[in-house]
Amino acid sequence: MRIFVIVLLLLGIALVAACDGGEEAATPTATVDESTPTAALTSPTPGATTVRPSPAAVPSPTALPTGKIAFSSRRDGNGEIYLLTPEGETNITNDPSEDAEADLSPDGEKIIFASDRDGTFHIYVVNVDGSDLVKLTNEAAGDLSPRWSPDGEQIAFSRVGAIYVMDADGANVRKVTDPQPESTAPPCEAGGFLGGWSPDGDQLTFYAASATRGLGQVCTVDLDGSNLTVVASEPPGYHVEPTWSPKGDWIAYRSIRDENHEIYIVKPDGTSETNLTNHPATDIEPDWSPDGDWIVFSSDRSGAFDLYMMRPDGSDLARLTTSTGKDSDPSWER
């Protein structure tokens, strides 16, 4: 998840307040013909697995494709990190703080996430069973958007609009990008929020936003800060939350156009942009399955934000969670 309340504090990004500010997300103005969930999940016992009820309207998959999915949920009244498997959903963090922006390690054994449990958002790592919680950063300014490198040896993250990389144990922190004043910054040089790594581990994708101009661009950059590239910037508006496909041939992202939020894919060179969702609901925060055959995302098309998955051409839509709280920011095990 892109912790948009914090983004708002750091950059004043207008889209964030309207679209994904905690649990007060925007409701589509168009009528949605899919029914609302018929049952809410109850708060689980810490470490227990909650079996998913049958989703309404949109079919559920016969089996969850390969890998686990970590995600954020507000079904307990505050932000928690959950793990979704074919067996059900497990609350991993179970803490009264705000825990968000989970990312599963490539081997599926650890989760990194952002939490304000010490008063400021910092990066933490925990085993998928909830054990061995370790705080990795302690910068007073706060840290967001942690993402594992493909080999699991490094973690990239955002700090006050700059992109950083550190070793997986929190050591050797180094800056990749340095944001320019957002009101005058060239494309991709305003404050940046991390999306993820290229499959070869040589590049990062992120989005840069200028609130005063109402702009957000999808960008890529080499780890040494060179080769800064604009991937998606047209039409002018907010293009955010990019994530690289496992084969490196596509980047999925959210685009806000005509006050509607859709999931798009685009080639890393900026060509072949395609709208996958084409729905009046608010569709946000895509991520790829390990084999690249599916995209998981969050949507309020059934009345509350739940997780859905679809093929990279938008077909075979299936609903994965049913909760009256907000399920968002999915991260599929690589």
Secondary structure, 3 states (H helix, E strand, C coil): CCCHHHHHHHHCCHHHHHHCCCCCCCCCCCCCCCCCCCCCCCCCCCCCEECCCCCCCCCCCCCCCCCCEEEEECCCCCCEEEEEECCEEEECCCCCCCEEEEEECCCCCEEEEEECCCCCCEEEEEECCCCCCEECCCCCCCCEEEEECCCCCEEEEEECCEEEEEECCCCCCEECCCCCCCCCCCCCCCCEEEEEECCCCCEEEEEEEECCCCEEEEEEEECCCCCCEEEECCCCCEEEEEEECCCCCCEEEEEEECCEEEEEEECCCCCCCEECCCCCCCEEEEEECCCCCCEEEEECCCCCCEEEEECCCCCCCEECCCCCCCEEEEEECC
